[in-house]
Amino acid sequence: MLTLPPFAITLYKAYLRARLQRCNRALAIIAAQRENDFQAERLLHREVVQVRSRLRSL
């Protein structure tokens, strides 16, 4: 194992924390997008059901 000086370890930890924050933000964005897609799918499905119903009633 490579032994690093204390300042290098501090810098590396800061880099890893920043990288972890970026990954967590990206995951949060993906989760929010997935939730938005789910809501949009529900609205679209409801619209399809309404249009089919109207077509059948004619």
All heavy atoms as a GROMACS GRO file, in nm:
protein
  481
    1MET      N    1   0.084  -0.119   0.000
    1MET     CA    2   0.000   0.000   0.000
    1MET      C    3   0.088   0.124   0.000
    1MET      O    4   0.190   0.129   0.068
    1MET     CB    5  -0.092  -0.002   0.122
    1MET     CG    6  -0.167   0.124   0.144
    1MET     SD    7  -0.334   0.085   0.194
    1MET     CE    8  -0.403   0.244   0.185
    2LEU      N    9   0.047   0.223  -0.074
    2LEU     CA   10   0.121   0.347  -0.087
    2LEU      C   11   0.089   0.438   0.031
    2LEU      O   12  -0.028   0.460   0.062
    2LEU     CB   13   0.085   0.416  -0.218
    2LEU     CG   14   0.155   0.547  -0.249
    2LEU    CD1   15   0.304   0.521  -0.268
    2LEU    CD2   16   0.097   0.607  -0.374
    3THR      N   17   0.189   0.488   0.097
    3THR     CA   18   0.168   0.581   0.208
    3THR      C   19   0.175   0.723   0.155
    3THR      O   20   0.273   0.761   0.090
    3THR     CB   21   0.276   0.560   0.317
    3THR    OG1   22   0.272   0.424   0.358
    3THR    CG2   23   0.250   0.649   0.436
    4LEU      N   24   0.071   0.800   0.182
    4LEU     CA   25   0.064   0.938   0.133
    4LEU      C   26   0.087   1.034   0.249
    4LEU      O   27   0.051   1.004   0.363
    4LEU     CB   28  -0.073   0.964   0.071
    4LEU     CG   29  -0.111   0.880  -0.049
    4LEU    CD1   30  -0.255   0.905  -0.087
    4LEU    CD2   31  -0.020   0.912  -0.166
    5PRO      N   32   0.139   1.151   0.217
    5PRO     CA   33   0.153   1.253   0.321
    5PRO      C   34   0.015   1.301   0.368
    5PRO      O   35  -0.083   1.290   0.293
    5PRO     CB   36   0.230   1.366   0.254
    5PRO     CG   37   0.250   1.327   0.113
    5PRO     CD   38   0.196   1.191   0.091
    6PRO      N   39   0.005   1.353   0.489
    6PRO     CA   40  -0.126   1.394   0.544
    6PRO      C   41  -0.202   1.492   0.455
    6PRO      O   42  -0.324   1.481   0.441
    6PRO     CB   43  -0.090   1.458   0.677
    6PRO     CG   44   0.040   1.396   0.716
    6PRO     CD   45   0.112   1.368   0.587
    7PHE      N   46  -0.132   1.588   0.393
    7PHE     CA   47  -0.205   1.684   0.309
    7PHE      C   48  -0.263   1.616   0.187
    7PHE      O   49  -0.372   1.651   0.140
    7PHE     CB   50  -0.116   1.802   0.268
    7PHE     CG   51  -0.012   1.769   0.166
    7PHE    CD1   52  -0.037   1.784   0.030
    7PHE    CD2   53   0.112   1.721   0.205
    7PHE    CE1   54   0.060   1.751  -0.065
    7PHE    CE2   55   0.209   1.689   0.111
    7PHE     CZ   56   0.183   1.703  -0.024
    8ALA      N   57  -0.196   1.515   0.133
    8ALA     CA   58  -0.249   1.442   0.017
    8ALA      C   59  -0.372   1.362   0.058
    8ALA      O   60  -0.469   1.353  -0.019
    8ALA     CB   61  -0.141   1.352  -0.040
    9ILE      N   62  -0.368   1.305   0.176
    9ILE     CA   63  -0.484   1.229   0.225
    9ILE      C   64  -0.602   1.323   0.244
    9ILE      O   65  -0.716   1.291   0.205
    9ILE     CB   66  -0.449   1.156   0.357
    9ILE    CG1   67  -0.348   1.044   0.327
    9ILE    CG2   68  -0.574   1.099   0.422
    9ILE    CD1   69  -0.293   0.975   0.451
   10THR      N   70  -0.578   1.442   0.299
   10THR     CA   71  -0.684   1.540   0.317
   10THR      C   72  -0.744   1.580   0.183
   10THR      O   73  -0.867   1.588   0.168
   10THR     CB   74  -0.630   1.665   0.390
   10THR    OG1   75  -0.575   1.624   0.516
   10THR    CG2   76  -0.739   1.766   0.414
   11LEU      N   77  -0.660   1.606   0.084
   11LEU     CA   78  -0.709   1.642  -0.049
   11LEU      C   79  -0.788   1.528  -0.112
   11LEU      O   80  -0.893   1.549  -0.174
   11LEU     CB   81  -0.592   1.680  -0.140
   11LEU     CG   82  -0.526   1.815  -0.113
   11LEU    CD1   83  -0.405   1.833  -0.205
   11LEU    CD2   84  -0.626   1.927  -0.133
   12TYR      N   85  -0.738   1.406  -0.096
   12TYR     CA   86  -0.806   1.291  -0.154
   12TYR      C   87  -0.943   1.270  -0.089
   12TYR      O   88  -1.041   1.242  -0.157
   12TYR     CB   89  -0.718   1.166  -0.139
   12TYR     CG   90  -0.771   1.045  -0.211
   12TYR    CD1   91  -0.799   1.049  -0.347
   12TYR    CD2   92  -0.795   0.926  -0.143
   12TYR    CE1   93  -0.848   0.938  -0.414
   12TYR    CE2   94  -0.843   0.815  -0.209
   12TYR     CZ   95  -0.870   0.823  -0.344
   12TYR     OH   96  -0.919   0.712  -0.409
   13LYS      N   97  -0.951   1.288   0.043
   13LYS     CA   98  -1.079   1.276   0.112
   13LYS      C   99  -1.177   1.382   0.064
   13LYS      O  100  -1.296   1.354   0.042
   13LYS     CB  101  -1.061   1.288   0.263
   13LYS     CG  102  -1.006   1.165   0.329
   13LYS     CD  103  -0.996   1.185   0.480
   13LYS     CE  104  -0.943   1.063   0.550
   13LYS     NZ  105  -0.933   1.085   0.696
   14ALA      N  106  -1.128   1.504   0.044
   14ALA     CA  107  -1.214   1.612  -0.006
   14ALA      C  108  -1.265   1.578  -0.147
   14ALA      O  109  -1.382   1.599  -0.179
   14ALA     CB  110  -1.139   1.744  -0.007
   15TYR      N  111  -1.176   1.524  -0.229
   15TYR     CA  112  -1.215   1.484  -0.365
   15TYR      C  113  -1.322   1.374  -0.359
   15TYR      O  114  -1.422   1.380  -0.430
   15TYR     CB  115  -1.091   1.434  -0.441
   15TYR     CG  116  -1.125   1.352  -0.562
   15TYR    CD1  117  -1.173   1.411  -0.678
   15TYR    CD2  118  -1.112   1.213  -0.560
   15TYR    CE1  119  -1.206   1.334  -0.789
   15TYR    CE2  120  -1.143   1.136  -0.671
   15TYR     CZ  121  -1.190   1.197  -0.785
   15TYR     OH  122  -1.223   1.121  -0.893
   16LEU      N  123  -1.301   1.275  -0.273
   16LEU     CA  124  -1.398   1.166  -0.263
   16LEU      C  125  -1.532   1.215  -0.211
   16LEU      O  126  -1.637   1.171  -0.259
   16LEU     CB  127  -1.343   1.054  -0.174
   16LEU     CG  128  -1.226   0.974  -0.231
   16LEU    CD1  129  -1.177   0.874  -0.128
   16LEU    CD2  130  -1.266   0.903  -0.360
   17ARG      N  131  -1.529   1.306  -0.114
   17ARG     CA  132  -1.656   1.362  -0.063
   17ARG      C  133  -1.731   1.438  -0.172
   17ARG      O  134  -1.853   1.426  -0.186
   17ARG     CB  135  -1.630   1.453   0.057
   17ARG     CG  136  -1.597   1.377   0.182
   17ARG     CD  137  -1.588   1.472   0.302
   17ARG     NE  138  -1.544   1.399   0.418
   17ARG     CZ  139  -1.423   1.412   0.474
   17ARG    NH1  140  -1.335   1.497   0.424
   17ARG    NH2  141  -1.389   1.341   0.579
   18ALA      N  142  -1.658   1.518  -0.250
   18ALA     CA  143  -1.720   1.593  -0.360
   18ALA      C  144  -1.778   1.497  -0.463
   18ALA      O  145  -1.889   1.518  -0.515
   18ALA     CB  146  -1.618   1.687  -0.424
   19ARG      N  147  -1.705   1.393  -0.494
   19ARG     CA  148  -1.753   1.293  -0.590
   19ARG      C  149  -1.879   1.224  -0.539
   19ARG      O  150  -1.975   1.202  -0.613
   19ARG     CB  151  -1.642   1.192  -0.616
   19ARG     CG  152  -1.671   1.096  -0.725
   19ARG     CD  153  -1.549   1.014  -0.756
   19ARG     NE  154  -1.585   0.908  -0.849
   19ARG     CZ  155  -1.506   0.809  -0.880
   19ARG    NH1  156  -1.385   0.801  -0.829
   19ARG    NH2  157  -1.544   0.716  -0.964
   20LEU      N  158  -1.879   1.190  -0.410
   20LEU     CA  159  -1.995   1.127  -0.348
   20LEU      C  160  -2.116   1.220  -0.353
   20LEU      O  161  -2.227   1.176  -0.384
   20LEU     CB  162  -1.963   1.088  -0.204
   20LEU     CG  163  -2.072   1.017  -0.125
   20LEU    CD1  164  -2.110   0.886  -0.192
   20LEU    CD2  165  -2.025   0.992   0.017
   21GLN      N  166  -2.096   1.347  -0.327
   21GLN     CA  167  -2.206   1.444  -0.335
   21GLN      C  168  -2.262   1.453  -0.476
   21GLN      O  169  -2.384   1.459  -0.496
   21GLN     CB  170  -2.161   1.581  -0.287
   21GLN     CG  171  -2.143   1.591  -0.138
   21GLN     CD  172  -2.091   1.727  -0.095
   21GLN    OE1  173  -2.039   1.804  -0.177
   21GLN    NE2  174  -2.104   1.756   0.033
   22ARG      N  175  -2.173   1.456  -0.576
   22ARG     CA  176  -2.220   1.460  -0.716
   22ARG      C  177  -2.302   1.336  -0.750
   22ARG      O  178  -2.407   1.346  -0.814
   22ARG     CB  179  -2.101   1.471  -0.811
   22ARG     CG  180  -2.043   1.610  -0.823
   22ARG     CD  181  -1.948   1.623  -0.942
   22ARG     NE  182  -1.846   1.520  -0.950
   22ARG     CZ  183  -1.727   1.527  -0.891
   22ARG    NH1  184  -1.695   1.631  -0.819
   22ARG    NH2  185  -1.640   1.428  -0.903
   23CYS      N  186  -2.255   1.220  -0.704
   23CYS     CA  187  -2.329   1.096  -0.732
   23CYS      C  188  -2.465   1.097  -0.662
   23CYS      O  189  -2.565   1.056  -0.721
   23CYS     CB  190  -2.248   0.975  -0.686
   23CYS     SG  191  -2.103   0.943  -0.787
   24ASN      N  192  -2.469   1.144  -0.538
   24ASN     CA  193  -2.595   1.149  -0.466
   24ASN      C  194  -2.692   1.246  -0.531
   24ASN      O  195  -2.812   1.218  -0.540
   24ASN     CB  196  -2.572   1.188  -0.320
   24ASN     CG  197  -2.521   1.072  -0.238
   24ASN    OD1  198  -2.549   0.956  -0.268
   24ASN    ND2  199  -2.446   1.102  -0.134
   25ARG      N  200  -2.641   1.360  -0.580
   25ARG     CA  201  -2.729   1.455  -0.650
   25ARG      C  202  -2.783   1.393  -0.778
   25ARG      O  203  -2.901   1.408  -0.811
   25ARG     CB  204  -2.654   1.584  -0.682
   25ARG     CG  205  -2.646   1.680  -0.565
   25ARG     CD  206  -2.603   1.820  -0.610
   25ARG     NE  207  -2.472   1.820  -0.673
   25ARG     CZ  208  -2.356   1.841  -0.610
   25ARG    NH1  209  -2.356   1.863  -0.482
   25ARG    NH2  210  -2.243   1.840  -0.677
   26ALA      N  211  -2.698   1.323  -0.850
   26ALA     CA  212  -2.742   1.258  -0.974
   26ALA      C  213  -2.849   1.153  -0.945
   26ALA      O  214  -2.948   1.143  -1.018
   26ALA     CB  215  -2.622   1.194  -1.046
   27LEU      N  216  -2.830   1.076  -0.838
   27LEU     CA  217  -2.932   0.977  -0.801
   27LEU      C  218  -3.063   1.044  -0.762
   27LEU      O  219  -3.171   0.994  -0.798
   27LEU     CB  220  -2.881   0.891  -0.684
   27LEU     CG  221  -2.776   0.787  -0.720
   27LEU    CD1  222  -2.722   0.722  -0.594
   27LEU    CD2  223  -2.834   0.682  -0.812
   28ALA      N  224  -3.056   1.155  -0.692
   28ALA     CA  225  -3.178   1.227  -0.655
   28ALA      C  226  -3.251   1.280  -0.778
   28ALA      O  227  -3.374   1.274  -0.786
   28ALA     CB  228  -3.145   1.342  -0.559
   29ILE      N  229  -3.174   1.329  -0.875
   29ILE     CA  230  -3.234   1.378  -0.999
   29ILE      C  231  -3.301   1.265  -1.075
   29ILE      O  232  -3.413   1.279  -1.126
   29ILE     CB  233  -3.127   1.448  -1.086
   29ILE    CG1  234  -3.085   1.579  -1.021
   29ILE    CG2  235  -3.176   1.470  -1.227
   29ILE    CD1  236  -2.962   1.642  -1.082
   30ILE      N  237  -3.235   1.150  -1.082
   30ILE     CA  238  -3.292   1.034  -1.150
   30ILE      C  239  -3.420   0.989  -1.080
   30ILE      O  240  -3.520   0.959  -1.146
   30ILE     CB  241  -3.190   0.919  -1.156
   30ILE    CG1  242  -3.077   0.956  -1.253
   30ILE    CG2  243  -3.255   0.788  -1.198
   30ILE    CD1  244  -2.957   0.864  -1.246
   31ALA      N  245  -3.420   0.987  -0.948
   31ALA     CA  246  -3.539   0.946  -0.873
   31ALA      C  247  -3.654   1.043  -0.897
   31ALA      O  248  -3.769   1.002  -0.915
   31ALA     CB  249  -3.507   0.937  -0.724
   32ALA      N  250  -3.624   1.173  -0.899
   32ALA     CA  251  -3.728   1.273  -0.924
   32ALA      C  252  -3.783   1.258  -1.065
   32ALA      O  253  -3.904   1.268  -1.086
   32ALA     CB  254  -3.671   1.413  -0.903
   33GLN      N  255  -3.695   1.234  -1.161
   33GLN     CA  256  -3.740   1.216  -1.299
   33GLN      C  257  -3.829   1.093  -1.312
   33GLN      O  258  -3.930   1.094  -1.381
   33GLN     CB  259  -3.621   1.204  -1.394
   33GLN     CG  260  -3.660   1.195  -1.539
   33GLN     CD  261  -3.735   1.316  -1.588
   33GLN    OE1  262  -3.694   1.428  -1.566
   33GLN    NE2  263  -3.847   1.294  -1.655
   34ARG      N  264  -3.790   0.987  -1.243
   34ARG     CA  265  -3.870   0.864  -1.246
   34ARG      C  266  -4.009   0.890  -1.188
   34ARG      O  267  -4.109   0.843  -1.242
   34ARG     CB  268  -3.798   0.755  -1.166
   34ARG     CG  269  -3.861   0.619  -1.181
   34ARG     CD  270  -3.776   0.514  -1.113
   34ARG     NE  271  -3.650   0.496  -1.182
   34ARG     CZ  272  -3.537   0.460  -1.125
   34ARG    NH1  273  -3.533   0.436  -0.997
   34ARG    NH2  274  -3.428   0.445  -1.195
   35GLU      N  275  -4.015   0.967  -1.079
   35GLU     CA  276  -4.144   1.001  -1.019
   35GLU      C  277  -4.227   1.086  -1.116
   35GLU      O  278  -4.346   1.063  -1.132
   35GLU     CB  279  -4.122   1.076  -0.887
   35GLU     CG  280  -4.251   1.115  -0.818
   35GLU     CD  281  -4.337   0.998  -0.774
   35GLU    OE1  282  -4.284   0.889  -0.750
   35GLU    OE2  283  -4.460   1.016  -0.764
   36ASN      N  284  -4.162   1.181  -1.183
   36ASN     CA  285  -4.232   1.264  -1.281
   36ASN      C  286  -4.284   1.178  -1.396
   36ASN      O  287  -4.396   1.199  -1.445
   36ASN     CB  288  -4.141   1.374  -1.336
   36ASN     CG  289  -4.114   1.482  -1.234
   36ASN    OD1  290  -4.188   1.498  -1.137
   36ASN    ND2  291  -4.008   1.556  -1.255
   37ASP      N  292  -4.203   1.084  -1.441
   37ASP     CA  293  -4.246   0.995  -1.550
   37ASP      C  294  -4.366   0.911  -1.506
   37ASP      O  295  -4.459   0.890  -1.583
   37ASP     CB  296  -4.132   0.902  -1.592
   37ASP     CG  297  -4.022   0.974  -1.668
   37ASP    OD1  298  -4.043   1.090  -1.709
   37ASP    OD2  299  -3.915   0.913  -1.686
   38PHE      N  300  -4.364   0.865  -1.382
   38PHE     CA  301  -4.474   0.785  -1.330
   38PHE      C  302  -4.603   0.867  -1.327
   38PHE      O  303  -4.709   0.820  -1.369
   38PHE     CB  304  -4.441   0.733  -1.190
   38PHE     CG  305  -4.552   0.655  -1.126
   38PHE    CD1  306  -4.584   0.528  -1.170
   38PHE    CD2  307  -4.625   0.709  -1.022
   38PHE    CE1  308  -4.686   0.456  -1.112
   38PHE    CE2  309  -4.727   0.638  -0.964
   38PHE     CZ  310  -4.759   0.512  -1.008
   39GLN      N  311  -4.594   0.992  -1.280
   39GLN     CA  312  -4.712   1.078  -1.275
   39GLN      C  313  -4.763   1.107  -1.416
   39GLN      O  314  -4.884   1.105  -1.441
   39GLN     CB  315  -4.678   1.210  -1.203
   39GLN     CG  316  -4.643   1.194  -1.058
   39GLN     CD  317  -4.755   1.135  -0.975
   39GLN    OE1  318  -4.873   1.152  -1.006
   39GLN    NE2  319  -4.720   1.063  -0.871
   40ALA      N  320  -4.671   1.132  -1.510
   40ALA     CA  321  -4.712   1.160  -1.648
   40ALA      C  322  -4.779   1.037  -1.709
   40ALA      O  323  -4.878   1.049  -1.781
   40ALA     CB  324  -4.590   1.201  -1.731
   41GLU      N  325  -4.727   0.919  -1.678
   41GLU     CA  326  -4.787   0.796  -1.730
   41GLU      C  327  -4.929   0.778  -1.676
   41GLU      O  328  -5.019   0.739  -1.748
   41GLU     CB  329  -4.699   0.676  -1.693
   41GLU     CG  330  -4.750   0.546  -1.749
   41GLU     CD  331  -4.663   0.428  -1.711
   41GLU    OE1  332  -4.560   0.448  -1.643
   41GLU    OE2  333  -4.699   0.316  -1.748
   42ARG      N  334  -4.948   0.807  -1.548
   42ARG     CA  335  -5.082   0.795  -1.490
   42ARG      C  336  -5.179   0.891  -1.557
   42ARG      O  337  -5.293   0.854  -1.589
   42ARG     CB  338  -5.077   0.825  -1.339
   42ARG     CG  339  -5.016   0.713  -1.259
   42ARG     CD  340  -5.016   0.744  -1.112
   42ARG     NE  341  -5.152   0.767  -1.065
   42ARG     CZ  342  -5.182   0.838  -0.957
   42ARG    NH1  343  -5.089   0.894  -0.886
   42ARG    NH2  344  -5.308   0.853  -0.919
   43LEU      N  345  -5.137   1.016  -1.580
   43LEU     CA  346  -5.224   1.114  -1.646
   43LEU      C  347  -5.257   1.071  -1.788
   43LEU      O  348  -5.371   1.082  -1.833
   43LEU     CB  349  -5.158   1.252  -1.646
   43LEU     CG  350  -5.145   1.321  -1.512
   43LEU    CD1  351  -5.061   1.448  -1.524
   43LEU    CD2  352  -5.282   1.353  -1.455
   44LEU      N  353  -5.157   1.022  -1.859
   44LEU     CA  354  -5.179   0.979  -1.996
   44LEU      C  355  -5.272   0.859  -2.001
   44LEU      O  356  -5.362   0.851  -2.086
   44LEU     CB  357  -5.045   0.945  -2.062
   44LEU     CG  358  -5.049   0.913  -2.210
   44LEU    CD1  359  -5.110   1.026  -2.290
   44LEU    CD2  360  -4.909   0.882  -2.260
   45HIS      N  361  -5.254   0.765  -1.909
   45HIS     CA  362  -5.341   0.649  -1.904
   45HIS      C  363  -5.486   0.692  -1.878
   45HIS      O  364  -5.579   0.642  -1.942
   45HIS     CB  365  -5.294   0.552  -1.795
   45HIS     CG  366  -5.381   0.431  -1.782
   45HIS    ND1  367  -5.384   0.332  -1.877
   45HIS    CD2  368  -5.469   0.394  -1.686
   45HIS    CE1  369  -5.471   0.239  -1.840
   45HIS    NE2  370  -5.522   0.274  -1.725
   46ARG      N  371  -5.504   0.785  -1.787
   46ARG     CA  372  -5.638   0.836  -1.757
   46ARG      C  373  -5.700   0.899  -1.881
   46ARG      O  374  -5.818   0.879  -1.910
   46ARG     CB  375  -5.629   0.938  -1.643
   46ARG     CG  376  -5.764   0.981  -1.591
   46ARG     CD  377  -5.752   1.078  -1.476
   46ARG     NE  378  -5.673   1.018  -1.368
   46ARG     CZ  379  -5.595   1.087  -1.287
   46ARG    NH1  380  -5.583   1.217  -1.300
   46ARG    NH2  381  -5.528   1.027  -1.191
   47GLU      N  382  -5.620   0.975  -1.956
   47GLU     CA  383  -5.668   1.038  -2.078
   47GLU      C  384  -5.709   0.933  -2.182
   47GLU      O  385  -5.814   0.944  -2.246
   47GLU     CB  386  -5.559   1.128  -2.136
   47GLU     CG  387  -5.597   1.199  -2.264
   47GLU     CD  388  -5.689   1.317  -2.243
   47GLU    OE1  389  -5.700   1.364  -2.129
   47GLU    OE2  390  -5.751   1.359  -2.342
   48VAL      N  391  -5.630   0.828  -2.196
   48VAL     CA  392  -5.661   0.721  -2.292
   48VAL      C  393  -5.792   0.655  -2.254
   48VAL      O  394  -5.878   0.629  -2.340
   48VAL     CB  395  -5.545   0.618  -2.296
   48VAL    CG1  396  -5.588   0.490  -2.366
   48VAL    CG2  397  -5.424   0.678  -2.363
   49VAL      N  398  -5.813   0.629  -2.126
   49VAL     CA  399  -5.937   0.566  -2.080
   49VAL      C  400  -6.056   0.656  -2.112
   49VAL      O  401  -6.160   0.608  -2.160
   49VAL     CB  402  -5.928   0.535  -1.929
   49VAL    CG1  403  -6.064   0.496  -1.873
   49VAL    CG2  404  -5.827   0.424  -1.904
   50GLN      N  405  -6.041   0.785  -2.087
   50GLN     CA  406  -6.152   0.878  -2.115
   50GLN      C  407  -6.184   0.885  -2.264
   50GLN      O  408  -6.301   0.885  -2.303
   50GLN     CB  409  -6.118   1.017  -2.063
   50GLN     CG  410  -6.121   1.029  -1.912
   50GLN     CD  411  -6.075   1.165  -1.864
   50GLN    OE1  412  -6.026   1.247  -1.942
   50GLN    NE2  413  -6.088   1.188  -1.734
   51VAL      N  414  -6.080   0.890  -2.347
   51VAL     CA  415  -6.103   0.899  -2.492
   51VAL      C  416  -6.168   0.771  -2.542
   51VAL      O  417  -6.262   0.775  -2.623
   51VAL     CB  418  -5.971   0.929  -2.566
   51VAL    CG1  419  -5.988   0.914  -2.716
   51VAL    CG2  420  -5.922   1.068  -2.531
   52ARG      N  421  -6.121   0.654  -2.496
   52ARG     CA  422  -6.183   0.528  -2.538
   52ARG      C  423  -6.330   0.525  -2.498
   52ARG      O  424  -6.416   0.480  -2.574
   52ARG     CB  425  -6.110   0.410  -2.474
   52ARG     CG  426  -5.984   0.373  -2.543
   52ARG     CD  427  -5.923   0.252  -2.479
   52ARG     NE  428  -5.794   0.219  -2.539
   52ARG     CZ  429  -5.702   0.148  -2.482
   52ARG    NH1  430  -5.721   0.098  -2.360
   52ARG    NH2  431  -5.588   0.124  -2.543
   53SER      N  432  -6.358   0.571  -2.378
   53SER     CA  433  -6.495   0.572  -2.328
   53SER      C  434  -6.583   0.661  -2.416
   53SER      O  435  -6.696   0.624  -2.451
   53SER     CB  436  -6.498   0.620  -2.184
   53SER     OG  437  -6.629   0.633  -2.138
   54ARG      N  438  -6.533   0.776  -2.452
   54ARG     CA  439  -6.610   0.867  -2.537
   54ARG      C  440  -6.632   0.809  -2.676
   54ARG      O  441  -6.739   0.824  -2.734
   54ARG     CB  442  -6.539   1.002  -2.547
   54ARG     CG  443  -6.546   1.081  -2.420
   54ARG     CD  444  -6.473   1.210  -2.427
   54ARG     NE  445  -6.472   1.277  -2.298
   54ARG     CZ  446  -6.387   1.368  -2.261
   54ARG    NH1  447  -6.294   1.408  -2.345
   54ARG    NH2  448  -6.394   1.422  -2.141
   55LEU      N  449  -6.530   0.740  -2.728
   55LEU     CA  450  -6.544   0.678  -2.860
   55LEU      C  451  -6.651   0.570  -2.856
   55LEU      O  452  -6.732   0.558  -2.949
   55LEU     CB  453  -6.410   0.617  -2.904
   55LEU     CG  454  -6.315   0.710  -2.978
   55LEU    CD1  455  -6.182   0.643  -2.999
   55LEU    CD2  456  -6.375   0.751  -3.112
   56ARG      N  457  -6.649   0.490  -2.752
   56ARG     CA  458  -6.748   0.382  -2.742
   56ARG      C  459  -6.890   0.435  -2.724
   56ARG      O  460  -6.986   0.370  -2.764
   56ARG     CB  461  -6.714   0.291  -2.623
   56ARG     CG  462  -6.591   0.206  -2.651
   56ARG     CD  463  -6.561   0.116  -2.535
   56ARG     NE  464  -6.438   0.041  -2.560
   56ARG     CZ  465  -6.345   0.016  -2.468
   56ARG    NH1  466  -6.364   0.056  -2.343
   56ARG    NH2  467  -6.238  -0.050  -2.501
   57SER      N  468  -6.902   0.552  -2.663
   57SER     CA  469  -7.035   0.606  -2.639
   57SER      C  470  -7.097   0.667  -2.763
   57SER      O  471  -7.216   0.698  -2.765
   57SER     CB  472  -7.030   0.710  -2.526
   57SER     OG  473  -6.963   0.826  -2.569
   58LEU      N  474  -7.019   0.685  -2.867
   58LEU     CA  475  -7.074   0.744  -2.991
   58LEU      C  476  -7.145   0.641  -3.076
   58LEU      O  477  -7.120   0.528  -3.080
   58LEU     CB  478  -6.962   0.809  -3.071
   58LEU     CG  479  -6.898   0.929  -3.006
   58LEU    CD1  480  -6.785   0.983  -3.096
   58LEU    CD2  481  -6.999   1.042  -2.984
   0.00000   0.00000   0.00000
